[in-house]
Amino acid sequence: MPKKILAVDDEASLRELLKRALTASDYHVTLACCAEEARALMSANIYDLLITDLILPDGAGTELIDFTSGRHGATKSIMISGAVEPWEMPLFVEKYKLEGFFAKPFSMDALLGKVREVLG
């Protein structure tokens, strides 16, 4: 059974790129454009991995990580953002127990490699 990934970003083109790349790697991908939509999806489903932008129009990716970890402790998380300095990334990884943090623009191959590493 394919692993389930929830990808959350307010940029439609990036969401679609994530969906194409992850689906081509045999993952089941659900997309959300904002925190509210993501919370509704996470309330109704269990995901193996959350990939979320840090800054969303109606909240923060960190809130989604807190939300999913409070509900489903096994959900792993990867953060993506164009608004964080490189020196800040390890702080987010440690504080939110992230599997990884990718600064935009990032290599899709690098992200796919990390997803494979995380989900097996």
Backbone bond lengths (Angstrom), bond angles and torsions (degrees), N, CA, C in turn:
res aa  C-N    CA-C-N  psi(-1)  N-CA   C-N-CA  omega(-1)  CA-C   N-CA-C  phi
1 M - - - 1.450 - - 1.529 109.30 -
2 P 1.341 117.13 131.25 1.474 119.80 -179.14 1.525 111.96 -64.00
3 K 1.317 115.07 144.02 1.464 120.80 175.14 1.525 108.89 -69.78
4 K 1.341 116.02 145.75 1.462 121.76 -177.11 1.529 110.72 -100.48
5 I 1.334 114.52 129.11 1.458 121.47 -179.13 1.528 108.93 -123.02
6 L 1.316 116.27 134.86 1.456 122.54 170.99 1.523 107.14 -106.62
7 A 1.333 116.84 119.95 1.463 122.33 178.92 1.520 108.91 -110.67
8 V 1.335 115.96 125.00 1.466 121.50 -174.43 1.530 109.48 -123.59
9 D 1.331 115.12 119.11 1.461 121.01 176.31 1.519 108.28 -159.31
10 D 1.321 117.07 145.12 1.458 119.74 -179.53 1.527 113.02 -82.31
11 E 1.314 118.70 -9.01 1.458 122.41 177.26 1.532 109.19 -89.56
12 A 1.332 116.21 111.67 1.465 121.36 -176.92 1.525 112.10 -58.82
13 S 1.331 117.36 -40.38 1.465 119.59 -177.87 1.529 111.22 -65.15
14 L 1.332 117.21 -38.40 1.464 119.77 178.07 1.525 110.72 -69.47
15 R 1.325 117.43 -40.40 1.472 120.00 177.10 1.528 110.20 -57.32
16 E 1.318 116.58 -46.47 1.462 120.36 -178.65 1.523 111.72 -65.92
17 L 1.325 116.89 -38.92 1.464 120.62 176.80 1.528 110.60 -63.06
18 L 1.325 116.65 -43.81 1.465 120.62 176.82 1.524 110.47 -60.28
19 K 1.318 116.86 -44.60 1.461 120.26 -178.66 1.524 111.02 -61.73
20 R 1.331 116.64 -47.11 1.477 119.93 -179.42 1.529 111.03 -61.12
21 A 1.320 116.65 -47.56 1.471 120.53 -176.34 1.523 111.47 -66.78
22 L 1.321 117.40 -44.23 1.462 120.50 -177.59 1.528 111.61 -72.92
23 T 1.313 117.31 -37.87 1.470 120.81 177.64 1.531 110.10 -65.18
24 A 1.322 116.63 -40.02 1.465 120.71 177.99 1.530 111.27 -63.50
25 S 1.336 116.77 -22.26 1.468 121.31 177.48 1.526 111.71 -95.84
26 D 1.338 115.82 17.94 1.470 123.40 174.06 1.524 114.86 70.41
27 Y 1.332 116.55 31.26 1.458 120.32 172.70 1.527 108.26 -103.03
28 H 1.318 116.63 149.91 1.466 121.89 174.25 1.524 106.27 -90.97
29 V 1.338 116.73 117.61 1.452 121.47 -171.16 1.527 111.04 -115.92
30 T 1.330 115.08 130.64 1.462 122.75 172.47 1.517 106.65 -115.51
31 L 1.325 116.50 139.28 1.460 121.48 -178.09 1.524 111.34 -110.37
32 A 1.328 115.33 147.26 1.462 121.83 172.80 1.524 107.63 -138.72
33 C 1.344 115.53 144.89 1.464 120.41 -176.92 1.523 113.17 -99.10
34 C 1.332 116.71 -9.76 1.468 119.31 -175.56 1.528 109.48 -156.80
35 A 1.313 115.05 170.06 1.463 120.43 -178.15 1.523 111.96 -64.20
36 E 1.322 117.42 -40.89 1.464 120.37 -178.73 1.534 111.04 -60.83
37 E 1.323 116.58 -46.30 1.466 120.34 178.89 1.529 110.29 -63.77
38 A 1.316 117.41 -41.18 1.463 121.40 -179.78 1.526 111.49 -63.70
39 R 1.329 116.83 -43.69 1.474 119.62 178.63 1.529 111.08 -61.73
40 A 1.331 117.06 -40.50 1.468 120.32 178.72 1.524 110.18 -62.87
41 L 1.322 117.08 -42.94 1.468 120.56 179.06 1.527 110.98 -65.53
42 M 1.331 117.04 -41.33 1.465 120.55 -179.30 1.525 111.40 -70.79
43 S 1.318 117.64 -25.07 1.463 120.49 176.73 1.523 111.17 -71.23
44 A 1.320 116.06 -28.17 1.461 120.83 -175.30 1.529 113.65 -102.05
45 N 1.329 117.64 -11.76 1.462 121.24 -174.17 1.523 110.62 -140.90
46 I 1.313 115.18 160.98 1.464 121.67 172.88 1.522 106.93 -111.64
47 Y 1.319 116.32 128.92 1.455 122.00 179.92 1.522 109.14 -113.40
48 D 1.326 115.50 148.44 1.459 121.04 176.93 1.525 111.37 -80.14
49 L 1.350 115.40 -27.37 1.460 120.27 -176.73 1.521 109.67 -148.68
50 L 1.324 115.36 137.07 1.456 123.44 172.81 1.521 107.30 -111.01
51 I 1.332 116.03 123.09 1.467 121.44 171.84 1.523 105.11 -112.42
52 T 1.328 116.68 117.65 1.456 119.13 -174.63 1.516 112.69 -137.18
53 D 1.323 114.12 144.67 1.454 121.21 171.37 1.523 107.41 -70.72
54 L 1.310 116.78 150.45 1.460 120.42 178.61 1.527 111.24 -70.96
55 I 1.338 115.98 -45.50 1.458 120.20 -175.55 1.526 109.43 -109.10
56 L 1.323 115.20 118.59 1.459 122.53 179.58 1.529 108.03 -117.69
57 P 1.337 118.09 157.76 1.458 119.74 -176.75 1.530 113.92 -59.65
58 D 1.315 117.16 -27.37 1.470 120.57 -176.10 1.525 113.33 -123.55
59 G 1.311 116.56 25.72 1.454 118.91 179.27 1.513 111.47 161.12
60 A 1.315 114.55 -162.79 1.461 120.69 -178.40 1.521 110.18 -126.72
61 G 1.317 114.76 146.86 1.458 119.58 176.52 1.518 112.38 -59.13
62 T 1.323 116.58 -29.75 1.460 119.40 178.57 1.532 111.11 -63.24
63 E 1.332 116.70 -33.77 1.471 120.30 176.81 1.529 110.52 -65.79
64 L 1.321 116.49 -36.50 1.466 119.80 178.16 1.526 110.83 -67.74
65 I 1.320 116.12 -38.20 1.464 119.77 177.73 1.527 109.60 -64.15
66 D 1.318 116.93 -44.21 1.463 119.82 176.79 1.527 110.71 -61.70
67 F 1.325 117.20 -41.78 1.463 122.22 -179.03 1.525 110.89 -61.51
68 T 1.317 116.80 -49.57 1.468 119.61 -176.54 1.523 111.52 -71.97
69 S 1.319 118.49 -34.29 1.461 118.77 179.73 1.523 110.50 -70.64
70 G 1.311 116.70 -29.76 1.452 120.29 176.49 1.515 112.80 -70.77
71 R 1.324 116.70 -26.64 1.459 122.06 -178.22 1.529 112.18 -97.11
72 H 1.307 115.73 -45.45 1.470 121.59 -173.57 1.525 107.71 -134.91
73 G 1.296 116.99 89.14 1.451 121.81 -175.85 1.511 115.25 -56.29
74 A 1.323 117.99 -19.60 1.458 120.44 -176.87 1.523 113.23 -84.34
75 T 1.338 118.42 -10.03 1.455 120.19 -179.04 1.515 109.75 -69.11
76 K 1.318 116.06 126.80 1.454 121.89 178.06 1.526 108.25 -93.32
77 S 1.339 116.83 158.79 1.461 120.10 -175.27 1.516 112.04 -136.64
78 I 1.338 114.40 141.97 1.462 123.34 171.58 1.521 106.56 -126.08
79 M 1.328 116.19 133.18 1.457 122.04 179.62 1.524 109.12 -102.97
80 I 1.338 115.97 143.41 1.452 121.95 171.79 1.530 107.25 -128.47
81 S 1.331 116.67 145.43 1.462 118.68 -179.37 1.514 111.15 -167.37
82 G 1.308 114.50 148.06 1.457 120.86 172.14 1.519 111.15 -105.92
83 A 1.315 117.48 7.57 1.459 121.62 -172.23 1.529 113.89 -117.28
84 V 1.325 117.27 19.61 1.464 120.28 -176.86 1.528 109.11 -125.22
85 E 1.309 115.18 136.99 1.463 120.57 175.81 1.534 109.15 -72.54
86 P 1.329 117.55 147.92 1.471 120.08 -179.06 1.525 114.19 -53.32
87 W 1.315 117.91 -36.51 1.465 119.79 -178.77 1.527 112.14 -69.87
88 E 1.355 117.49 -20.35 1.463 120.77 -179.75 1.532 112.73 -81.05
89 M 1.313 117.23 -23.44 1.464 120.94 -173.73 1.527 113.08 -56.50
90 P 1.348 119.71 -46.87 1.471 119.02 178.56 1.525 113.39 -61.24
91 L 1.326 117.43 -29.96 1.464 120.61 177.89 1.529 110.86 -65.02
92 F 1.346 116.64 -41.97 1.462 120.87 176.59 1.528 110.91 -65.58
93 V 1.339 115.73 -43.11 1.468 120.19 -179.95 1.520 110.07 -57.49
94 E 1.320 116.16 -46.05 1.464 119.93 -178.48 1.529 112.07 -70.29
95 K 1.317 117.61 -48.55 1.461 121.15 -175.03 1.529 112.19 -63.57
96 Y 1.337 117.08 -40.57 1.469 120.64 -175.57 1.526 112.95 -103.27
97 K 1.336 116.25 7.51 1.469 121.87 179.12 1.528 111.14 52.77
98 L 1.335 114.58 47.46 1.461 121.49 -179.41 1.521 110.72 -75.25
99 E 1.298 114.88 152.22 1.467 120.59 173.36 1.522 109.96 -80.85
100 G 1.328 116.39 -20.44 1.457 120.91 179.60 1.508 111.11 -179.22
101 F 1.344 115.34 164.50 1.456 122.31 178.16 1.520 106.67 -139.05
102 F 1.321 116.25 125.54 1.457 121.40 -178.55 1.521 109.75 -118.96
103 A 1.338 115.60 125.40 1.456 121.55 177.91 1.522 108.68 -83.58
104 K 1.336 115.83 134.38 1.463 121.02 175.94 1.519 108.82 -77.76
105 P 1.311 118.41 139.88 1.462 126.71 -6.77 1.526 109.77 -76.99
106 F 1.311 116.11 144.98 1.463 120.54 -178.79 1.521 108.94 -123.64
107 S 1.309 114.75 163.36 1.459 121.52 177.68 1.528 109.03 -80.63
108 M 1.322 115.85 125.49 1.468 119.29 178.10 1.522 109.91 -63.34
109 D 1.323 117.65 -34.13 1.471 120.16 177.19 1.526 111.19 -62.70
110 A 1.337 116.66 -40.33 1.469 120.02 178.34 1.521 110.49 -65.07
111 L 1.332 116.82 -42.78 1.463 120.10 178.92 1.524 110.49 -63.93
112 L 1.325 117.44 -45.09 1.474 120.48 178.90 1.523 111.10 -61.58
113 G 1.325 116.81 -37.93 1.463 120.00 176.94 1.523 111.28 -61.25
114 K 1.325 115.73 -42.80 1.472 119.87 179.34 1.525 110.40 -67.12
115 V 1.328 117.66 -40.84 1.469 120.40 178.70 1.526 109.73 -61.35
116 R 1.328 117.85 -44.69 1.474 121.20 178.36 1.525 110.28 -60.84
117 E 1.318 116.36 -41.53 1.468 121.00 179.65 1.547 110.22 -62.63
118 V 1.319 116.24 -43.12 1.461 121.62 -176.24 1.527 112.09 -72.08
119 L 1.328 116.16 -43.59 1.470 120.13 -174.21 1.529 113.93 -95.28
120 G 1.327 116.33 -10.01 1.471 118.52 178.49 1.506 113.27 80.02
